[in-house]
Amino acid sequence: EIVVHADGQVADPGVSASGDLAALLGNRIFENEDRSGADPHVHPAFSNGVTMTDIDQNLPTLATQESLRVIDSLTQLTCGLDDDAGEYLVANRVSSLWERYISEGRQAVDELLATDGGRWFMEIKRRFLSEVEGVENLTVPEGWSFTVKGEPQDPNAMQLRAAWAAREKRHVGNWSGVGAGKTLSAVLASRVVDARVTLVVTNNATIEGWRRQIRAAYPDCVVFTSVGDGPTVDRNEYNYVVLNYEKFQGPGRNYLVHRLLDLGVDFVVFDEVQFVKQRDKNATNRRKALEALVSGLAENNPDLRVMGMSATPVINNLLEAKKLLEIVAGVRFPELDTQATVNNALAVHRALMLHGFRYRPRYDQEMRTDIVATTCNDLLEPLRDLGRDVLGVEQLLLPAKIEAVRRRFRKGTVVYTHYVDGMVPPIRRYLEDMGFKVGLYTGGDKSGLEPFLRGDVDILVGSRPVGTGLDGLQYVCERIVMLCLPWTSAEFEQIIGRVRRQGSNFGEVEIVVPQVTLDHEGDTWSWDRGRMALIRYKRTLSDCAVDGYIPETVRINPKELLKQSREALERWIERVSGEGVLSIERERLTVPLPTDIREKVQVRHGDFTTLNNRWSISRSGTTYERLQQDPSEWYLYHTLYREARNNWPEKPFERIAERIRVRPDWVV
């Protein structure tokens, strides 16, 4: 079913969800700005050659003398700061110092921290310098062999920081931008924490890339890309098990969880962690299996390390980011509201920064986006006949778009199409008729990549797999022609990031986007402009959550901002003074074992009645010691208890809660 939004934009089922674009438009949180007659579908960035990716480079930094000291103004409040608020403000400034440290070096931040200041300034200074000292003193484990163009390449500052964070914090998210070197950061981290068995869960298209990167960094390691009946691992060696996400959603997922639990995994890496996403409240089999796996591994190994990696943790809605945080951090975040509002997006941003870090690499290449418009009024009636057939619309518009950019095809070009059926074959034929040698990189055929990198193929035609984890294009490609756009800004930026990344051989990267327009009764219609507008709207939500970037359309004048800030401050002081400082004790994320494991545990411990009787007659100390030795009994009890109470006419905890509510003098 295709969803048509109120403004006429169309999204496929993979794009539309509660809380994303429809909510943004309906709630008028991220609304169209008035551009005095400008085309309402085209973002201003695309009218002057600046792309969405460029906007990141112009975001303001918090690493200034003023911003580092502003927190101390809060010391005027006798009630102090909430735990989470204070921690976020410090972590936020420390993060900005790290970004400056990585981009400009130690001297730039030393100048900012040269003097002393108030309590919070000194806490920022202490924490940052402590982290820097830990990172700078981090010893790269013996055997590091990574090279670039034949020259030895030491780990960069971001990779060292990620490895240090994995060792010190155990659960960490690396939200760094495309091309920052996240893959190698995870490989380095696995050695720094001395993980003898590392599990990497990634996109199917990047498994081979992971194998190459692991071997390039440490040639002496052992890499498995399947488990079968269970690989034999030698814990005197460094073992890596690299699996794709799809393996955790099929009928054999419970067996796979068994096998991985038996391996004794020390370190779990979720690459492109957004693939674990939960777009709605019905958890997928994939996510449930992975949550159960991590929960089981943590029970077996209290020192388990988990690293989640994604340049785009927010793609469609905030619920995705919340679920990613829970599986990476191992705790729940009940306070995060997922309705698409600016305040909620900023709250998600705060949580992402508290439980991870983000480095946005500065690219040496200039960026130019060229919109090539072509008018085809003869397509009006055929388009009407197609109705809501999205693929049919793209197939119908393809000949006009490919002809419009005919002169832009040359050796070293990547041609992207989101859809494959009825799209890739005609594109390939057209290019071959022009005399080009054409290779493919799609979900079903990836044979063209290596010949393209060697120069044996002139043009690479790719689909969605091009956008995830593909490295090497930056050495041979400087132009991408997008004949069929992706649906989200995350995919759009991931694709661009394949060629605009560190180490590129080119000084400029060009993105060519053809757009078909139709003139009818004095109005102009364009499916492609609507697609570009959809990308922009989803990027607005992502920017707010991932980078803390407030959209221009919701910014208010300074006087109004000051008025609202004072009112909010008064409410905050009143609450903290009356109720005390808020301290959040997060519930640990625990997941019941899969059905087959539960059945085995139940044979050992009995049914709910048996368990309840045992718990009732045993001393609490005895029960505690027994559960410490075998936690499976605890999980089984609460799984059976939740099932049993659904049929009870009265639930004791609800009655107890009702009695507590009528006693405001009680402190709970």
MONORWO-V326892 format. One record per helix or strand of 2 or more residues. SS is the DSSP state (helix for helix, strand for strand). FROM is the first residue (numbers start at 1). TO is the last residue. If there is no record, write none. Layout:
ss=SS from=FROM to=TO
ss=SS from=FROM to=TO
This chain:
ss=strand from=3 to=4
ss=strand from=10 to=11
ss=helix from=21 to=26
ss=helix from=44 to=46
ss=helix from=52 to=57
ss=helix from=65 to=76
ss=helix from=83 to=104
ss=helix from=106 to=112
ss=helix from=119 to=136
ss=strand from=147 to=148
ss=strand from=151 to=152
ss=helix from=157 to=169
ss=strand from=171 to=174
ss=helix from=182 to=192
ss=strand from=197 to=202
ss=helix from=204 to=217
ss=strand from=222 to=224
ss=strand from=239 to=244
ss=helix from=245 to=248
ss=helix from=253 to=263
ss=strand from=267 to=271
ss=helix from=273 to=276
ss=helix from=285 to=300
ss=strand from=305 to=309
ss=helix from=318 to=329
ss=helix from=342 to=354
ss=strand from=356 to=357
ss=strand from=366 to=375
ss=helix from=377 to=386
ss=helix from=390 to=404
ss=helix from=406 to=408
ss=strand from=413 to=417
ss=helix from=424 to=433
ss=strand from=438 to=441
ss=helix from=448 to=454
ss=strand from=459 to=462
ss=helix from=464 to=467
ss=helix from=473 to=475
ss=strand from=479 to=484
ss=helix from=489 to=496
ss=strand from=508 to=520
ss=strand from=523 to=525
ss=helix from=527 to=547
ss=helix from=552 to=554
ss=helix from=558 to=579
ss=helix from=595 to=605
ss=helix from=608 to=617
ss=helix from=620 to=629
ss=helix from=632 to=645
ss=helix from=652 to=661
